[in-house]
Amino acid sequence: MTAALWLVFVVVPSERVQGVVQRIFYFHVHLAWMAFGGFVVTAGASVAYLARGSRVADRLAEASAEVGLVFTSLVLITGPLWARPIWGVWWTWDPRLTMTVVLWAIYASYLMLRRLGGRDEVILRYAAVLGVVGVLDIPLLIVAIRLWRGIHPAVMLSEDPDAGLTDPIMMWTFAVTGVALALLFAWLVALRMQFAALDDEVEALTAEDLA
């Protein structure tokens, strides 16, 4: 993360048209990708939980959803910070932005359902189904810019040969930032799974004492 911050704020040149605010891009895009990846992991782990009842898979699903929701929240914060100087507004109901909010709401609902249901097996299975169904929003979100007209730019998949990261140091900065955020995401998920395992141990010990 230190290397990424140094590259973004000291080394990489400012983009010619957008200026210094474009530096948010190096975090904004990877935050979105890591969030999507986290929700895909949640869906996969939820399938494993539904199939085998694995508590480890359930912990992974919950941890990935929590960290993914944090990263999605950061996407929804950094997006307006980037949009205000470029678009002239903090927010617009562009298709891609709208579906990002929908994705955030789906997995916020997933976590709320788990909290309200506690350890109830039926509630956990309902939540797992929601975790699987919710991931279907991601493919639509990714291709939204091509399916529906909107003002959100297709930064990495632009057909304009002059668009994108033309300077090699921009590509290096983008890559280093991606690795940094991927490692941060993985570490937070692992940490959250450890906390969940400790919660299970405390609950088991409490049940033994009550018995």
C-alpha positions in Angstrom: 0.0 0.0 0.0 2.9 2.4 0.7 4.3 1.7 -2.7 0.9 2.2 -4.3 0.4 5.5 -2.5 3.9 6.7 -3.5 3.3 5.9 -7.1 -0.2 7.5 -7.2 0.6 10.7 -5.4 4.3 11.3 -6.2 5.4 9.4 -9.3 2.6 9.0 -11.9 1.9 12.1 -14.0 -1.5 13.7 -14.0 -3.9 12.8 -16.8 -3.9 15.5 -19.5 -7.6 16.2 -19.6 -8.9 15.4 -16.1 -5.9 16.6 -14.1 -5.0 15.5 -10.6 -8.5 14.2 -9.8 -7.9 11.3 -12.2 -5.6 9.8 -9.6 -8.7 8.5 -7.8 -9.0 6.1 -10.8 -6.2 3.9 -9.6 -8.1 3.1 -6.4 -11.7 3.4 -7.6 -11.4 0.7 -10.3 -9.6 -1.8 -8.1 -12.0 -1.2 -5.2 -14.9 -2.2 -7.6 -13.1 -5.2 -8.9 -12.2 -6.5 -5.5 -15.8 -6.0 -4.3 -17.1 -7.9 -7.3 -14.6 -10.7 -6.6 -15.6 -10.8 -3.0 -19.3 -11.2 -3.9 -18.4 -13.9 -6.4 -16.6 -15.7 -3.5 -19.6 -15.2 -1.3 -21.8 -16.8 -4.0 -19.4 -19.8 -4.4 -19.1 -20.3 -0.7 -22.8 -20.1 -0.3 -23.3 -22.8 -2.9 -20.8 -25.0 -0.9 -22.7 -24.3 2.3 -26.1 -25.1 0.8 -24.6 -28.3 -0.7 -22.6 -29.6 2.3 -23.6 -27.5 5.3 -19.9 -26.5 5.7 -19.4 -24.0 8.5 -16.1 -22.9 7.0 -17.8 -22.1 3.7 -20.4 -20.2 5.6 -17.7 -18.2 7.4 -16.0 -17.5 4.1 -19.3 -16.3 2.5 -20.0 -13.9 5.4 -16.4 -12.6 5.5 -16.2 -12.0 1.8 -19.6 -10.2 1.8 -18.6 -8.0 4.7 -15.3 -6.9 3.1 -17.0 -6.7 -0.3 -19.6 -4.3 1.1 -16.9 -2.1 2.6 -15.1 -1.9 -0.7 -18.4 -1.2 -2.5 -19.1 1.6 -0.1 -15.6 3.0 -0.9 -16.5 2.8 -4.6 -19.6 4.8 -4.0 -17.6 7.4 -2.1 -14.6 7.7 -4.5 -17.0 7.8 -7.5 -18.7 11.1 -6.6 -15.3 12.6 -5.6 -14.1 11.9 -9.1 -17.4 12.8 -10.8 -17.9 16.2 -9.3 -15.0 18.0 -11.1 -15.5 16.0 -14.3 -19.3 15.7 -14.7 -20.2 18.8 -12.6 -22.5 16.7 -10.3 -21.9 14.5 -7.3 -24.3 11.8 -8.5 -26.4 10.9 -11.5 -28.6 7.8 -12.0 -26.4 6.4 -14.7 -27.2 2.6 -15.3 -23.9 1.4 -14.0 -24.0 3.6 -10.9 -27.6 2.6 -10.2 -26.8 -1.1 -10.4 -23.8 -0.6 -8.1 -26.2 0.8 -5.5 -28.5 -2.2 -6.1 -25.5 -4.5 -5.6 -24.7 -2.7 -2.3 -28.3 -3.0 -1.1 -28.4 -6.7 -2.0 -25.4 -7.6 0.1 -26.3 -5.2 2.9 -29.6 -7.1 3.1 -27.7 -10.4 3.1 -25.7 -9.3 6.1 -28.7 -7.8 7.9 -30.6 -11.1 7.4 -27.7 -13.0 8.9 -27.6 -10.7 11.9 -31.3 -10.8 12.6 -31.5 -14.6 12.1 -28.5 -15.4 14.4 -27.6 -19.0 14.1 -30.9 -20.2 12.8 -30.2 -22.8 10.1 -33.2 -21.9 8.0 -32.3 -18.1 8.0 -28.6 -18.9 7.1 -29.9 -21.0 4.1 -32.2 -18.1 3.0 -29.2 -15.8 3.3 -27.0 -18.2 1.3 -29.6 -18.2 -1.5 -29.6 -14.4 -1.5 -25.8 -14.5 -1.6 -26.0 -16.6 -4.8 -28.8 -14.7 -6.5 -27.3 -11.3 -5.7 -24.1 -12.0 -7.7 -26.2 -12.0 -10.9 -26.2 -8.2 -10.7 -22.5 -8.1 -11.5 -22.5 -9.2 -15.1 -25.3 -6.7 -15.9 -23.3 -4.0 -14.1 -20.1 -4.8 -16.1 -21.8 -4.6 -19.5 -24.3 -1.8 -18.6 -22.2 0.8 -20.4 -22.7 -1.2 -23.6 -26.3 -2.2 -23.1 -27.7 1.2 -22.1 -26.5 4.6 -22.8 -24.9 6.4 -19.9 -22.3 8.9 -19.1 -20.0 6.5 -17.1 -16.9 6.0 -19.2 -15.6 2.6 -20.3 -12.0 3.3 -19.0 -10.4 0.0 -19.5 -12.4 -1.3 -22.5 -12.7 1.9 -24.6 -12.7 1.6 -28.4 -10.9 5.0 -28.6 -7.2 4.3 -29.4 -6.2 7.5 -27.7 -8.0 6.6 -24.5 -6.8 4.6 -21.5 -3.5 4.4 -19.8 -1.1 5.3 -22.5 1.9 6.1 -20.3 3.8 3.0 -19.1 4.2 4.4 -15.5 0.4 4.7 -15.4 0.1 1.0 -16.2 2.7 0.1 -13.5 0.9 2.3 -11.0 -2.4 0.6 -11.9 -0.9 -2.8 -11.5 0.8 -2.1 -8.2 -2.3 -0.6 -6.8 -4.3 -3.6 -7.9 -1.9 -6.0 -6.1 -2.0 -3.8 -2.9 -5.8 -3.8 -2.8 -6.1 -7.5 -3.6 -3.7 -8.3 -0.7 -5.6 -6.0 1.6 -8.9 -7.6 0.6 -7.5 -11.1 1.2 -6.0 -10.2 4.6 -9.3 -8.6 5.8 -11.3 -11.7 4.7 -8.8 -14.0 6.5 -9.0 -11.8 9.6 -12.8 -11.8 9.6 -12.9 -15.6 9.3 -10.6 -15.9 12.3 -13.0 -13.7 14.3 -15.9 -15.8 13.2 -14.1 -19.0 14.2 -13.5 -17.5 17.7 -17.1 -16.6 17.9 -18.1 -20.2 17.2 -15.6 -21.4 19.9 -17.1 -19.0 22.5 -20.6 -20.0 21.6 -19.7 -23.7 21.9 -18.0 -23.1 25.3 -21.0 -21.1 26.5 -23.4 -23.9 25.5 -21.2 -26.5 27.4 -21.3 -24.3 30.5 -25.1 -23.9 30.3 -25.5 -27.7 29.9 
